[in-house]
Amino acid sequence: MKTLITAGILALTVAGAAQAQNMFAYMGDQDDGTSTVVIDPFSATGDGYVAVYDHHRGETGDLLGVASIRAGANNETRVQVGRPLRNDVIAYLFVGDNFTDPSMAVDSVEIDIKD
């Protein structure tokens, strides 16, 4: 019985640690008119991408830019969006090759574009 309880606790601990690695840190506001979105340091369990989408009025819109990331700790990640931003955006974290379907993201963070 003691072994079973210990194994259960270990499984929950390992699952929680793996899940916690695929997450963005707190994101501050970005300046209006910038064409680069700066993502604060975060960790990922595998290689993948950060994809930035338009997020006007709470709806995910067009893909604006993508940056590749690596497994483990990622320092400040910069995503070039190709035009000055006027509306809020959302960044999605993808582990793997598919960054075109937001429902496949392992985490996301809304980023306010301040005037």
Secondary structure, DSSP 8 states (H G I E B T S, - for coil): -HHHHHHHHHHHHHHHHHHHHSB------EETT-SEEEE--EEESSSEEEEEEE-GGG----EEEEEEE-SEEE--EEEE-SS---S-EEEEEEESS--S-GGG-SEEEEE-EE-
